[in-house]
Amino acid sequence: MFEIGDSVAVKPGVKDPDFGIEIGGWQGRIIQEPDAKNRVMIAWDSVTLRAMPEESIVQSEEQGLDWTQTGLEAQEIVLAEPRDSEQDVALAVNELTARYAWSWLGEQGRRIQQVLAGEDDDVDGLYAWEEYLSEHLTFPFEAVVDEFQERGPLQAGDRLKVTGIGLVDDLYGVVVDVRLGRRKYAISLCDLEVVDRDSPNYQIVHDYSVWFANQ
């Protein structure tokens, strides 16, 4: 009989119940005693987590599954010597969560993750975006205000010419310089949608806006 906290290893030939991949040799700790069907919940140890196939984590994120643990039948596991501490597990989970946090968005999430390069702090991520936008956006370009504006002269539906990045603000994110007619203004980039959907700028700005709205 297994007890909570026991270190266990998966027997050879056992497959993951969600994705069908071979998980023999994976190791973790029991976090729930066997249920009426003799199934147990196992939280993977840090060694297993760091060796886990990338696709398993990505698919789990996309499908809303918890890749840090799984449920197996008691007959599919054996007792094993622990290889790490629970603190090691927490560090590995934090590291991998930062790396794959946006995988649930599919291809767009992978693009966002490339921009962030593993940054899990919102402020650091904001400056990573500033650098990326400065390098990849082509100015000037036309955009439409597609978010309600609580204050200021600009309103939803206004068509603007975006001339460059003005500043970065912890609250408003990347703020860009724009023109409406002869007048100059500043507005959060996340409040804009690029007019030309075939322009590379469109995808870049949309990716940034999705990141900013979900950070």
C-alpha positions as CSV (number, residue, x, y, z in Angstrom):
1,M,0.0,0.0,0.0
2,F,1.4,3.4,-1.0
3,E,1.3,6.4,1.4
4,I,1.3,10.1,0.7
5,G,4.9,11.3,0.4
6,D,6.3,8.0,-0.9
7,S,8.7,8.3,-3.9
8,V,7.7,6.1,-6.7
9,A,8.8,5.2,-10.2
10,V,6.6,4.2,-13.2
11,K,7.1,0.7,-14.4
12,P,8.5,0.1,-17.9
13,G,5.9,0.0,-20.7
14,V,3.4,2.2,-18.9
15,K,1.9,5.0,-21.1
16,D,0.7,8.5,-20.2
17,P,-3.1,8.3,-19.8
18,D,-3.7,11.6,-21.7
19,F,-1.2,11.5,-24.6
20,G,-0.2,7.8,-24.8
21,I,3.5,8.4,-24.7
22,E,5.9,6.0,-22.9
23,I,6.5,7.2,-19.3
24,G,8.3,4.2,-17.9
25,G,11.1,5.4,-15.5
26,W,9.4,8.7,-14.7
27,Q,9.5,9.4,-11.0
28,G,7.6,11.4,-8.5
29,R,5.8,11.5,-5.1
30,I,2.4,10.2,-4.0
31,I,0.2,13.1,-3.2
32,Q,-3.1,11.2,-2.8
33,E,-3.7,7.8,-1.4
34,P,-5.2,5.1,-3.7
35,D,-8.9,5.7,-4.4
36,A,-11.7,3.1,-4.8
37,K,-10.3,2.1,-8.2
38,N,-6.8,1.8,-6.8
39,R,-5.6,4.9,-8.7
40,V,-3.0,7.3,-7.1
41,M,-2.0,10.8,-7.9
42,I,1.7,11.4,-8.5
43,A,3.5,14.8,-8.6
44,W,6.5,14.4,-10.8
45,D,10.0,15.1,-9.3
46,S,12.3,17.8,-10.6
47,V,14.4,15.4,-12.6
48,T,11.4,14.1,-14.5
49,L,9.9,17.6,-15.0
50,R,13.1,18.9,-16.6
51,A,13.4,15.8,-18.8
52,M,9.8,15.9,-19.8
53,P,9.2,16.2,-23.6
54,E,8.4,19.8,-24.6
55,E,5.4,18.6,-26.6
56,S,3.8,17.1,-23.4
57,I,4.0,20.4,-21.6
58,V,2.8,22.4,-24.6
59,Q,-0.2,20.0,-25.3
60,S,-1.1,20.1,-21.6
61,E,-1.1,23.9,-21.6
62,E,-3.2,24.0,-24.7
63,Q,-5.7,21.6,-23.3
64,G,-5.8,23.0,-19.8
65,L,-4.2,19.9,-18.2
66,D,-1.7,19.9,-15.2
67,W,1.6,18.6,-16.5
68,T,3.2,18.6,-13.0
69,Q,1.2,15.5,-12.0
70,T,-0.8,12.6,-13.2
71,G,-3.0,9.7,-12.0
72,L,-1.9,6.1,-12.5
73,E,-3.1,2.7,-11.3
74,A,-1.2,1.5,-8.2
75,Q,0.0,-1.6,-10.1
76,E,1.8,0.6,-12.6
77,I,4.3,2.1,-10.1
78,V,6.9,0.8,-7.6
79,L,8.6,2.4,-4.6
80,A,11.8,4.3,-5.4
81,E,14.5,6.3,-3.7
82,P,13.8,10.0,-3.8
83,R,16.1,12.0,-6.1
84,D,15.4,15.5,-5.0
85,S,13.6,17.7,-2.5
86,E,10.2,19.3,-2.7
87,Q,12.0,22.6,-2.9
88,D,13.8,21.3,-6.0
89,V,10.3,20.5,-7.5
90,A,9.0,24.0,-6.8
91,L,12.0,25.5,-8.5
92,A,11.6,23.3,-11.6
93,V,7.8,24.0,-11.8
94,N,8.5,27.8,-11.6
95,E,11.1,27.6,-14.2
96,L,9.0,25.6,-16.7
97,T,5.9,27.6,-16.0
98,A,7.7,30.7,-17.0
99,R,9.0,29.0,-20.1
100,Y,5.6,27.6,-21.3
101,A,3.2,30.0,-19.7
102,W,1.8,31.1,-23.0
103,S,1.5,27.7,-24.7
104,W,-2.2,27.7,-24.3
105,L,-2.4,30.3,-27.1
106,G,-0.9,27.8,-29.6
107,E,1.2,29.4,-32.3
108,Q,0.6,32.9,-31.0
109,G,1.7,31.8,-27.6
110,R,4.9,30.4,-29.0
111,R,5.6,33.8,-30.7
112,I,4.9,35.6,-27.4
113,Q,7.2,33.2,-25.5
114,Q,10.0,33.9,-28.0
115,V,9.7,37.6,-27.3
116,L,9.8,37.1,-23.5
117,A,12.7,34.6,-23.6
118,G,11.7,33.1,-20.3
119,E,11.0,36.4,-18.5
120,D,8.3,35.7,-15.9
121,D,8.2,39.2,-14.3
122,D,5.7,41.6,-15.9
123,V,8.0,44.6,-15.8
124,D,10.9,42.7,-17.4
125,G,8.5,41.3,-19.9
126,L,7.4,44.8,-20.8
127,Y,10.9,45.9,-21.5
128,A,11.5,42.8,-23.6
129,W,8.5,43.8,-25.6
130,E,9.8,47.4,-26.0
131,E,13.0,46.1,-27.4
132,Y,11.3,43.7,-29.8
133,L,8.8,46.2,-31.0
134,S,11.6,48.8,-31.6
135,E,13.4,46.3,-33.7
136,H,10.5,44.8,-35.7
137,L,7.8,47.4,-36.2
138,T,8.0,49.6,-39.3
139,F,7.0,53.2,-38.7
140,P,4.9,55.1,-39.6
141,F,1.8,52.9,-39.9
142,E,-1.9,53.5,-39.7
143,A,-4.0,52.1,-36.8
144,V,-7.5,52.4,-35.4
145,V,-8.3,53.0,-31.8
146,D,-10.3,49.8,-30.9
147,E,-10.7,50.3,-27.2
148,F,-12.9,52.7,-25.3
149,Q,-11.0,55.7,-24.0
150,E,-12.1,57.0,-20.6
151,R,-10.3,60.3,-21.0
152,G,-8.5,62.4,-23.5
153,P,-9.4,63.6,-27.0
154,L,-8.9,60.3,-28.8
155,Q,-12.0,58.0,-29.2
156,A,-12.7,54.5,-30.3
157,G,-12.8,54.4,-34.1
158,D,-10.3,57.2,-34.6
159,R,-7.8,56.4,-37.4
160,L,-4.3,57.5,-36.5
161,K,-0.8,57.5,-37.9
162,V,1.6,55.8,-35.5
163,T,5.0,57.5,-35.7
164,G,7.1,55.8,-33.1
165,I,7.5,54.4,-29.5
166,G,7.3,57.2,-26.9
167,L,7.8,55.5,-23.6
168,V,7.2,52.5,-21.4
169,D,4.9,52.7,-18.4
170,D,4.2,50.1,-15.8
171,L,0.5,50.8,-15.9
172,Y,-0.1,51.6,-19.6
173,G,2.6,49.5,-21.1
174,V,4.2,50.6,-24.4
175,V,3.0,54.1,-25.2
176,V,3.3,55.2,-28.8
177,D,3.4,58.6,-30.5
178,V,0.5,59.2,-32.9
179,R,-0.9,61.9,-35.1
180,L,-4.6,62.7,-35.8
181,G,-4.6,65.2,-38.5
182,R,-2.1,67.8,-37.6
183,R,-2.3,67.1,-33.8
184,K,0.2,64.9,-31.9
185,Y,-0.9,62.6,-29.1
186,A,0.3,59.6,-27.1
187,I,-1.7,56.3,-26.6
188,S,-1.2,52.8,-25.3
189,L,-0.2,50.5,-28.1
190,C,-2.6,47.8,-26.7
191,D,-5.5,50.1,-27.5
192,L,-4.7,50.1,-31.2
193,E,-5.3,47.7,-34.2
194,V,-3.2,48.0,-37.3
195,V,-5.3,48.9,-40.3
196,D,-3.4,46.8,-42.9
197,R,-4.0,43.2,-41.8
198,D,-1.5,42.0,-44.4
199,S,1.3,44.0,-42.8
200,P,3.8,42.3,-40.5
201,N,3.0,45.1,-38.0
202,Y,-0.6,43.7,-37.6
203,Q,0.5,40.4,-36.1
204,I,3.2,42.0,-34.0
205,V,0.8,44.6,-32.4
206,H,-1.9,42.0,-31.9
207,D,0.5,39.6,-30.2
208,Y,1.6,42.4,-27.9
209,S,-1.9,43.4,-27.1
210,V,-2.9,39.8,-26.2
211,W,0.1,39.5,-24.0
212,F,-0.6,42.8,-22.2
213,A,-4.3,41.9,-21.7
214,N,-3.4,38.6,-20.1
215,Q,-0.3,39.3,-18.1
